[in-house]
Amino acid sequence: MQRTYKRLIGVMGSSQCTETQYKMARRVGQLIAERGAVLLCGGMTGVMTAAAQGAKEAGGLTIGVLPGANAQESPPNPYIDIALFTGLREGRNYVNACACDGLIAIGGGYGTLSEIALALRLGKPVVL
């Protein structure tokens, strides 16, 4: 069966990142968009903002899977095109892992680690 939708590439990482991680995530976002894929991220700050910014700069589409039930609980960063308010808190990590076709992790902590583990368990390619 022929694929009729664009690939979703997840970029996961910390909401607080170093300048180097920010630059790396921004470039990764650009590369994802340049290759015609859609960027999926947590939709908030840090690595998530950088990746979404890079994707938008390259003309891409961005999806943010947010932990809160609405924009007041989880304001999306300004580079998110489609904000999915889950109300799931950390449970959104499973949504991220399921929805993406592959996951790229840049920095991060326990939340990113859980997304990596879930993606691996689901048989998704992971880049660290």
N, C-alpha and C positions, 0 to 999 in steps of 0.2 A: 504494500500500500504506500502510495506517495505521501510524503509529509506536506501538509497544507498550512502549517502555521510556523511562525518564527521561533527560533530557539530562545528559551529563557535562561540566561546565565546569572546565577546568584553571586553577588559580592557581599561577603559577610565580614564584619569586623567591629571594633569597639566604637562606642559613641565618643570616646576621648582618645585621640590618636596623636602621634608625633607628626611633625612637619613632613618627614620622609614618608611615613605611611600615607599621609594625605596626598602627597604628590603621586605616589605609586597607585593609590586607589583611583585618583582622577585619570591617570593615564590608562589604567585598565578599563575604566568606564568608556573612555574614548575608543579604545580598540574594540570593545564589545559592539558599540554602535557602528563603527566603521565596517564591521563584518556582517552587519544586518541583523544582529541578535537584539533581543530586548533585555534590558538590565532589570534584575529583581534584587531588591535589598530591603533592609529593615525600615527604610524611609525616614530615619531620624538624623542625628548629627554625626560628626566624625567621619569615619570611613564611608558611612552611608551617604553623607552629603557629598563627599569628594567623588565617589564613583558616579553618583547621579549627575553631578555637575559635569564631569567628563563626558558622560553619555549625551547629555543635552548639547554640549559644545560641538559634538560630532553629529548632531541631528538625530539622535536616537530617542527611543521611547523608554520611559522609566516607570517601574511599579514599586511602590513601597508597601510592605506588609507590616502594619503598625500594631503595637501591643494593646493600645486602648480601644475603647468602643466608639470614639469620636475624636474630632480635631481638637477639642478642648483638653482631652486626656492625653493625646499623643499628637502634637502638632507636626505635620510632615515638613520636611525641609523644602525649600522653594524650588527644587529641581525635580520634584516628583510629579509625574503626569497623572498616574492613577494611584490613589491612596486607598488601600484596603484596611479598614478599621476592624480588627478581629475581636477585640475585647478578651483576648486569650492570654495576655501577659506573656510569660515565657513559652506558653504553648504555641505561640506563633512560630517558634523555631521549627516545629514539625511542618507547618504550612510552607515555610521557606524551603525546607529540604525536599518536600514532596513536589512542589511547584517547579523547581528549577531543573534544567536538563544537565547542569553541571554547576559546581560551586567553587568559587575562588575565595580563600580566606586571607585577609590582610590584618595581622595583629589580632587583637581581641582578647577576651577572657573566657569565663565559663560559658557564657551564652554562645559565643562563636564555637567553642569546643563542642557544645551539644549539637549545634547545626552541622558541624563536620561529622560527628559520630552518626547522626541520623542519616545524613546523605550517604555515607559509606554503607550503612546498614541497608539502605534502599538501592544500593548498587549504582549510585551516581558517581561520576568522575569528580574528584576533589583535587584542587591545586592549592598547596600551602606556600 
